[in-house]
Amino acid sequence: MKNSVSDFLPQSYLIPLLGVLLLLVLWLVYRHFYTDRRSFDAVIKTIAYERLSDLVIAKMDEGEIHIEHLLLTAQGLLVLDVKEVDGIVFGSDKMQDWTVIGKERRYTFANPQPALYDRIAAVSNIVRQVPVTGRVLFLDGADFTKGVPDLVCNLDELQKEFGDSDKTGAAARVDAFKPHWEQLRSQARVDETFSNRRRRAPVIRD
């Protein structure tokens, strides 16, 4: 005859025990999400002199376009799209959809490069005298085993590429970019829909 947990523990202990286990699970999940967010913010602080998130600006042709993160760096303005996926990622510049093979599921998402190019073009149209580039940032958990597509990076690569050891020279360049940054800020608006969603979620997901 099989014994259950209730055979060894008094009923009065079961509910507190389940409560402790639930709190432990919630803490582990929170620590995972918080660590990712803290690492992201820490890297951004090392490369960005100013940062705007969830802004909306005019598109090149008509309408508006959402910018997830726009950073003022010593190299110019950086449009940043952030993705969090967990698994092996198969993608290339010419593929319309990229595939993620995780431990529990397999799924696809649209190639993020075309949308990034549109965002770069929209920003460049406003600040025409400042270098503008963009990156699709994949947080820890993504593994590109078959090669990394153009404009894709992880946190370490982002910090290495846009960090600047020459603080004096970097500050001078940033000062030259500042009027153009303020010009863009004056023409942008914050999208509260995306901002509220980000406040509720500790990480940015695809």
Secondary structure, DSSP 8 states (H G I E B T S, - for coil): ----HHHHS-HHHHHHHHHHHHHHHHHHHHHHHHHHHHHHHHHHHHH-SEEEEEEEEE-SSSSEEEEEEEEEETTEEEEEEEE---EEEE--TT-SEEEEE-SS-EEEEE-SHHHHHHHHHHHHHH-TTS-EEEEEEE-TTEE-TT---TTEE-HHHHHHHH--S-HHHHHHHHHHHHHHHHHHHHH-EE-HHHHHHHHH-SS---
